[in-house]
Amino acid sequence: MSTQNQITLGKVGAVYGIKGWLRIHSFTDESDAILDYFPWSLKLGNNTRTVDVTDWRKHNKGLVVKVAGIDDRDDAQALVGSDILINESSLPELSKGDYYWRDLIGMAVVTTQGYDLGVVSDMLETGANDVLVVKANLNDGFSKKERLIPYLLEQVVESVSIENKQICVDWDPGF
């Protein structure tokens, strides 16, 4: 199965028990929300295979799942470390002005005065608000290699242009 229009929604962790169950590390806000998206493709190295999840349950703070055709620990061990992929089209449409983090990562960040701060390399969740991790251009005249900029619409973030892959912020480049 092609992974061109697929996104990573989680990762297969360790084997759980002797009957082929697997621990799942979900990248969704609520860990069990990963179960809202099927089918799953498991990608390990250059190998990708579509799987059916036949059962699941919460375990401690995580999830364990049973995959069809995987009935013992050895078979399950072969899937450990796989990325869990879903078709991008399975994600819900967002309201205007809302973005998935994956849409923001890789965007250029410029100030309202036109100063190039760098590129969004990651996003952080702090509880109060999300934070853009901006990897600065090395020749930007400032010593900072990375900036943490609060993702506060209309306060710090002035605009987001998906078309131009650019975020405009009201931010002091020296900060």
N, C-alpha and C positions, 0 to 999 in steps of 0.2 A: 504494500500500500504506500502511495506517495505521501511524503510528509510536507509538501510545499504549502498546503493550506491548513496545516495542523499546528496547534500550539501545545506547549507543555503545561499540564495542569497539576502534575505531581510527580512523585518518584516512588518506586517500589523499594521498601526498606528490607528489613531482615525477614527470614522465615519465622513463622509463628506455629509452634507445635509440630506434630509429626504427620498430619493429614493434608499438608500442602497449602495451608493458609499463609498469607503474606501481610506484613505490616505495610501500611501506606502512609507516605508523607504528602499531605495535600497542600497545594499552594493557594487554595481558595480561602476567602475570609473565614468562613465557617468550615471546619475540616470535613464534615460530612456532605458539604455542598458539592464535592467532587463526584458524588454519587448521582447527581442530577444530570450528568453528561455522559452519554453513551453513544456509540460504542467507544471503547478504549482501544488504542493501539499501544503496545509496549515496544519501546525502541531501546535496544542495547547494542552499542557499536553500530555496525551497518545493518543489523537485522531488526526488522519491524514485523510484528504480528498482531493481528486483531484478536482480542480475547473477549469472552463473555464472563461477567461477574455473576456468579450464581447465588452468593450469599455474602453478607457482611455484618459486622457488629462493631460497636465502640469498645475499645479496650484501653483502660487508663485514660490518657488524654488524646489518644489517637484512634485509628481505625485498623481493622484487619479484614481482609477479603478472601473469598474462595473463588478461584478461577476455574471455569469448566475445563476438565481434562487434566488438571494438576491435582493429583491425589496423594502425593507423598512428599516428604521433605526434600529429597534429592531433585525431583522435578521442579519444585518451588525455588530451590537454591539457584537454578539456572536463570531465573527471572530477576533475582536481586540486583538492584542498581539500575533497572530499566526506567526510562522516562515514560510517564503516562501522557499520551497525546490524545487530543480530541480534535475533531474538525472545527475550524474557526467559526464556521457557520452555525455551530451549536450554541454559541454564546448569545445571550440576549442583546437586543439592540439597546443602546443607552440613550438617555435623553440628551437633547442638544446641550452642549457645554460640559457633559460628563465624558470621561475618557478612561479606558483601561490603562493601567500602568505600562503595559507592554507598548501602548501607542506613544507614550511620552518618552520612553527610553530610546536614546539615539537622536533626540531632537536637539537642535542648536538652541542655546539660550543667549539672548541679547537683552541689554538694558533699554529702557525707554529713550536713552540718549544714543543708542546704536552701538554701544560697546559690546563686543563678543566675549561672553563669559566662559564659553566652552560648550560641552555636550552633556546631556543627562546620561549618566552611566548606571544609575540605580535609583530606586525610590525606597524611602523608609517610612514606616508607620510609627508614629510616636504616641498615639492616643489622642492628643490634642488636635493634630493635623498631620497630613502627609508632608514629607520633605523630599525635595529634589536633591539628588547627589549629582553635582555638576563637576565633571572633570575639566579643569581649565586647560587652555592652550598653554604650552610651556613658554612661548614667547610673548606672553601677554603683558609683561612689564611689572607684574606682581609676583610675589614669592609663593602664593598659595597654589597648590596643585589640585585642590579639591575644595569645593564650596558646598555648604549645606544651606539650601534656600527653602523657606517654608512655602508649601503649595497652598497659598491662600488667594483664591480668586478675588479680583477687584481690590485687594489690599496690597499684595506683592505681585501676583501674576496678573498682568494686564490683559494678555491675550494668548491664545493657543491656536496655531495654524497647522492643521494636519496636512493641508496641501503643500505648504512651504517647509514643513517639518521644523517649525520654529516656535519657541516660547518667548514672549516679551515680558520682562519683569522690571519692576521699579525697585532697583537694588544697587547699592553702592559697590562698585567693583573692588574697592579696597577692603571691603568687609568680608 
